[in-house]
Amino acid sequence: MIEGVQVKKFVKHCDDRGFFMEILRDDDELLSRFGQASMSKAYPGVIKAFHYHEHQDDLWFFPVGNAQVVLYDLRDDSLTKGETNVFYLGEDNPILLVIPKMVAHGYRVLGQEPAVIIYFTTLSYNREKPDEKRIPWDDPAIGFDWVTKNR
């Protein structure tokens, strides 16, 4: 796994009324600090990739729908520089994914339903000087094939 990436698996408490599940706690020690919580919705087949941050870490959670999440390590000083990781997050695999700064990340919505992402960051968004750098979804240096393989 890419150095610094963390995964938190959830514990669901189910009964005849439904379920309860904690998402993020201050004692999880997943984020160095809390900056902002945000939510976005994307439609089936949409690819939102790639971007990275120089100063903030992200923590992603997909409570609705399913997504293929791709990470690519851009850090020159990392033991995992140039490594790609793929995770499947969403209703079928509810986990939190911590994405360190300078790790490019993006996702593709899987299935026939929209996906909702809730994400937490270690810094609040700065409209005057956004900490968000873009890389095309099909960048040849990353070389990720977003097509589902029939097996």
N, C-alpha and C positions, 0 to 999 in steps of 0.2 A: 504494500500500500504506500502511496505517496507520503513522504515524511510530513508529519503534522496534521494529516487528515484524521479525524476521529468520527466514530459512529456510535450513537446511543440507541440501543434497542428499547422499545417501549414495553411497559407492563400494563395490560388492560385488566381492569377490574369489572367483570361482567356479572350481570344478574338479569332477572326477568324484566327489568325496566330499560335495559340498554347497557352502556358501559361508561366508565370514567377512566381517563388516561392523562397523566401528567406529561407535559411536553418539555418544559425547560424550568429548571430550578436554579436558584443562586448558588446552591452547594454542588451542582453538577461539575463545576470547574471546567466547562467547555469553552467559555469565552473569557478573554482577559479582562473585558469590561463590557457593559451593555451600552449600546449607542442608539439603536432604533429597531422597531419591529415593523415590517411591511407585508403586504399581501398582493398577489397578482394572479390573474386568470389567463390561461392560454388555451386555444382551441385545438382539436385533434389534428395531429400531424405537424403542428408548428414546431420549428426549431428556433430556440433562442440561444445563440452561441456566437462566439465566445466573448467573455470579458474577464478582466481581472482587476485587482486593486493593489495599490502600492502600500497603503497604510491600514486597511481594515481587514478583519476576518469576517467571513459569512458563516451562517448556520442555516441550513435549508431543511424544510419539512413540507411534504405534500400531503395534506389531509384529505384531498378530494382528487380522484383520478390517479393516473400512473404516469411516470416519466422515466426516461433513460437519461441519467446524469453522467456527463463526461468531464473529467478533470485532467489537466495537463500541467505538469510542473515546469514553470519558467525560471525558477530560482537558480542562479549560477552557483551558489554555495550549498546547494542541496545534494544529498546523496542520491536522491531520486530524480534529479534534473532530466527532463525529456521523457519521463515516465507518464503513461496514460492510465487512468483508472476509470472503470465504468461501474455505476451503481444503478439499481432499479429501485426507485422510491415511489411511495404512494399508498393507496388503500390496501394493495396486496402485500406491501412490505413497509409498514410504518416505522421509519427510523429518522433520527436527526443526523445530518451530515455536516461536520465542521470543515470549512474550506479555508485554509490559511491564505494570507496575503501572498501575492505573486504566483498563485496557482490559478491558471485560466479555467473557467468553468462555463458550462452551458447545459441545456437539456432539450430533449425532444418529447413531446406529448405522445403517449402510447394509447392505443385503443380508440374507441369511437366517442368518448366523452371528454369534455374539457378537463384540464387539471388546474388545481389551485395550489399555489406555493405560498407558504408563510415563511418569511426569512427574517433573521435577526442579524444585526451587524454590531461590530465593536465601536463604530463611529456613526454619528448622524450624517445624513446626506448634506453636502455643502453645495448649494446651487451655483455659487460663484466659482468654485474650484472643485468640481466633482472628482472623486477618487475612483474613476472608472475608465479603464482603457479597453478598447475594442480590438478584436481579432476576428476576421471572417469565419463563418461556420465551417467553410470548406478549405481553410488555410492549409496549403500543402506541407508546411513545416510540422503541423500537428498530424495531418494525414488520417483523420478519423473518418471511417465509412459509416454514415448514419443510416444506411439501408438495413432493414430487418432481413436476416438470412433465414430462408426456409430450410429447416433441417429435418 
